[in-house]
Amino acid sequence: MSAVATNRPRRETAGRRLRRAALDGAAVPVMAVLGLAAFWLFPDDLGLMTRIAATALYVLSLDLVLGFGGIATLGQAAMFGTGAYAAGIAAVNLVNEPITLLAIGGVAGGLIALVTGALILHARGLTLLMLTIAVVQIVQEVANKARDWTGGSDGLSGIDPAPVLGLFRFDLYGRTSYLFALAVLIVGYLVARRIVRSPFGLACRGVKEDPLRVAALGGSPKRYLVTLYAVAGVFAGVAGALTAVTSGIVGLDSASFSWSAEALVMLVLGGTGRLYGAVIGTVAFMTIHHILASSDPFHWMLFIGLFLMAIVLFAPGGITSGIERVVHRLKRGRA
Amino acid sequence: METVFGIVVDGVAYGMILFIISVGLSVTLGLMRVVNLAHGAFAMVAGYIASYAAQRLGLPYAAALVVAVLLTVVATLPMERLLYRRIYGSANELSQVLLTIGLTFVIVAGINYLFGPTLKRIPLPDALLGTVSIGPKSIPAHRAFVIGMGAATILGLWWLLERTDFGIKLRAAVDDPNMAAALGIRTERLYMATFALGTGLAAMGGVLGAELLPLEPYYAIRYIVLFLAVVAVGGAGSIFGSAAAALALGIVDTAGKYLIPNFGEFFFYAALILILFRWPHGFFHGRSA
């Protein structure tokens, strides 16, 4: 239990590494095929599925920070909310080209992550958790007070994006929204995978495993972490902008403590340190939430509470590692 | 002048409640290194028990307080054995956050199922409804009572930690758990006793503070950030640090609400960031970080 939770590097056999690489490679085509299949199979739930795709990108950003940098944060929504508001404000006042809006959201999310990350990432443990919470609360408070720009607690509405690439108009049924969100998610996933596999990504993993040794080798752990935090902030900002563009509104809850905590729950549900874990966790969480919360939000809390406790106690790696372990055991049984 | 006096009285009373609840969290964090996000839920459970005992069973206020504290401790001790013991230690931060958030959700859902989503009150006895005069001024009796209980808690904890065998063992285990165990201190029992102490304090604070932190199912989630802020600023495991941090935060928060009602939260969190940026181990760096 403790061995898993401390994220000690497990010795990986060549075979397992190969298998994981294959899984990683298969993730994108599988995601595309399933995403398109869902488009045909559930034409009435496109709104929900659009939200799932945008949220998956957001959880992916948290996975970069937590799974690959080891930064425990309860403030990822600060970047998501900043991106959403930046894109929303730009859409109302300046431009309405959707991809430009995503870029604006990404830049805003990255900037806020860079500034706050440089301020807070020297801390660890409870102090860091508190600092991330404080950041997200301040962002929310600013959004609440700047009513003229953000609409305050009424939310920001009136976002009317132009057709994607000048070709595909956002229709009433949300078809364009969904396909656009799915495409952005897949591109984001590919970029994230590239980052994770780059020398920079490996260095970040090194910082996570042993910051002291990285420092001894001449690297600066804090600089790596701040850069990673900013990069993940770009992802979260794009995810926020994507939500703003596809849903047409931005609310105060997009920069809330509970939205940060929910991202953490989704990520852990799927399994940290694997990019596809973030996607699987988001799909599982949002689907169950959709089914349970429609009857009574407290049923949902009971369920997710018990589920979280069960994961920590019995399946510390989340869904993906649970499946991997079952598969592993089955294979050993056959041999 | 009246305003300043009001701010001080309300702020100190509020701070004392924050202290009574948070100090339990601080002690368990200092000793067991566990970030217990369910701490606020324990305080809430005690408040609901006291409310039920007073309103439905007709117990007097003091009896309801004692019953609530005892029942909460008894109810949470099995959790220490079954859940918390597995996640002690600073290496398990993420597991701690997740497990205790999960526990909080379950408690919130359970409380809502049992007591419903409406606001619950704990009726105060007549003795606490009037005012107490100090020289030319008079202050509400309930505030005076809370301040008195808070001061008594500070003194009691100081005596417990500095003047008793239990306190010596506890401080030894905070400094170096392995060495303490090697010297024959039964750390497991110590952990359990400390957990019970922390929960009991949370329970007392939940009941006493029901006037200031109103009881509703989302109590557990709404106020936990506040309690954690006290611990982070005060430094884990430090009683006087917690007291000073709680009083400071209580007064700042109250002053913010009185004077600049629109920006209270903002200044609260900005102050938190500045303090933790300069003193990452807490303003009153305790024995353990």
Boltz contact constraints between the chains, C-beta under 6 A:
constraints:
  - contact:
      token1: [A, 5]
      token2: [B, 92]
      max_distance: 6.0
  - contact:
      token1: [A, 5]
      token2: [B, 95]
      max_distance: 6.0
  - contact:
      token1: [A, 6]
      token2: [B, 91]
      max_distance: 6.0
  - contact:
      token1: [A, 72]
      token2: [B, 93]
      max_distance: 6.0
  - contact:
      token1: [A, 72]
      token2: [B, 94]
      max_distance: 6.0
  - contact:
      token1: [A, 123]
      token2: [B, 280]
      max_distance: 6.0
  - contact:
      token1: [A, 126]
      token2: [B, 35]
      max_distance: 6.0
  - contact:
      token1: [A, 126]
      token2: [B, 232]
      max_distance: 6.0
  - contact:
      token1: [A, 127]
      token2: [B, 232]
      max_distance: 6.0
  - contact:
      token1: [A, 127]
      token2: [B, 276]
      max_distance: 6.0
  - contact:
      token1: [A, 127]
      token2: [B, 280]
      max_distance: 6.0
  - contact:
      token1: [A, 130]
      token2: [B, 228]
      max_distance: 6.0
  - contact:
      token1: [A, 130]
      token2: [B, 232]
      max_distance: 6.0
  - contact:
      token1: [A, 131]
      token2: [B, 276]
      max_distance: 6.0
  - contact:
      token1: [A, 133]
      token2: [B, 225]
      max_distance: 6.0
  - contact:
      token1: [A, 134]
      token2: [B, 269]
      max_distance: 6.0
  - contact:
      token1: [A, 134]
      token2: [B, 272]
      max_distance: 6.0
  - contact:
      token1: [A, 134]
      token2: [B, 273]
      max_distance: 6.0
  - contact:
      token1: [A, 137]
      token2: [B, 269]
      max_distance: 6.0
  - contact:
      token1: [A, 138]
      token2: [B, 269]
      max_distance: 6.0
  - contact:
      token1: [A, 141]
      token2: [B, 265]
      max_distance: 6.0
  - contact:
      token1: [A, 141]
      token2: [B, 266]
      max_distance: 6.0
  - contact:
      token1: [A, 268]
      token2: [B, 98]
      max_distance: 6.0
  - contact:
      token1: [A, 298]
      token2: [B, 109]
      max_distance: 6.0
  - contact:
      token1: [A, 298]
      token2: [B, 112]
      max_distance: 6.0
  - contact:
      token1: [A, 301]
      token2: [B, 105]
      max_distance: 6.0
  - contact:
      token1: [A, 301]
      token2: [B, 108]
      max_distance: 6.0
  - contact:
      token1: [A, 301]
      token2: [B, 109]
      max_distance: 6.0
  - contact:
      token1: [A, 302]
      token2: [B, 106]
      max_distance: 6.0
  - contact:
      token1: [A, 302]
      token2: [B, 109]
      max_distance: 6.0
  - contact:
      token1: [A, 304]
      token2: [B, 105]
      max_distance: 6.0
  - contact:
      token1: [A, 305]
      token2: [B, 102]
      max_distance: 6.0
  - contact:
      token1: [A, 305]
      token2: [B, 105]
      max_distance: 6.0
  - contact:
      token1: [A, 305]
      token2: [B, 106]
      max_distance: 6.0
  - contact:
      token1: [A, 308]
      token2: [B, 98]
      max_distance: 6.0
  - contact:
      token1: [A, 308]
      token2: [B, 102]
      max_distance: 6.0
  - contact:
      token1: [A, 309]
      token2: [B, 99]
      max_distance: 6.0
  - contact:
      token1: [A, 309]
      token2: [B, 102]
      max_distance: 6.0
  - contact:
      token1: [A, 312]
      token2: [B, 95]
      max_distance: 6.0
  - contact:
      token1: [A, 312]
      token2: [B, 98]
      max_distance: 6.0
  - contact:
      token1: [A, 312]
      token2: [B, 99]
      max_distance: 6.0
